[in-house]
């Protein structure tokens, strides 16, 4: 099983604990407010990065940036990495969700 999504830091406030992970050009934040967990994924690259939405549902959707035809190779590489990120997340989902507690 791959292990390329790495824990980076944890932030705690009075009502919220957030753990941050990085991998495959993505920033994963899992926040726990004591009642439910909130999952947010954003790309590290704000220009060519792929935003992953609805990761927690098991049916993620990718938001692809507008790029010129000369830059499609970068965007396609980032799209493949986003797909790989999702695969690893689902293989390790229990680990991420449990660790957020």
N, C-alpha and C positions, 0 to 999 in steps of 0.2 A: 504494500500500500504506500503511495507517495506521502511525503511529509514535507511539502514545500510551502504550506501556509503556516507561518511562524507567529507565535505570540510576541507582541511588541511591548504593550503596556496595559496597565489597569488604572482606571480613575474611579474614585468613590466620592459621592456626595451624600447628603443626608438621606435621600430617597432613591438614588440611582447608582448602580455599579455598571461601568462600561469597560469591556475588554476589547483591545484592538489587536488585529492580526494583519500581516502583510504577506502577499504571495501572488505570483503570476501577474504583477502589475496592478493588483487590486488592494484596496484598504477595506477590511471587514471590521465592522464595529457591532458588537452584540451587547445591548444594554438590558439590564434587568431591573425593573422597578418594584420587584417583590410580588407582583401579580402576573405579569407576562414579560416575555422577552421581545425585544425589538431588534431586527437585523437590518443593517444598512451596509451596502457595498458601493464604493465609489472607486473610480480609476485613479491611479497615481498620476498618470499623464492627463492633464486637463484638456489638452488639445486633441490628441489622437486616441485617448483611452476609451474603453467600452464600459458604459454604466450597466450594472446588472440590477434589474428590478425584480421583485417578487421571488427572491431566492428562497425564502422560508416556505413557499407554497409547494415546492418541488417542480414547478413549471416556470423557471426563470425566463425573463424577457431581456433582450439586449437593446440598449439605446446606443445607436451607432452615430458618431459625429459626421458632420458634413466635411468631406475631404476632396481635394482636387484629384484628378486622375493620376497625377504624378506621385501622390502620397498613399495610394490604395494599398501598396505592399505593407506599409507600416500598420495601417488600419486592419488589414487581414491577419497580420501576425498578432495584433492585440486581440482580435476576435477569437483566434485559436486559443490564446492564453486564457481568455475569459471562459471559454468552454471547458478547458482543463481545470480552471479554478472551481467551476461548478461541480465537475466530477469528483474532485478531491473533497470538496465541502460535503457532498452527499455521502461519500464513503466514510467520512469522519464526523458526520453531523452530531452524533450523540456526544462525542468528545467536546465539541464546541459548545453545544447547548448546556451540557452538564458543567463545563468549566465556567460558564457565565454566572453560575449560581453563587 
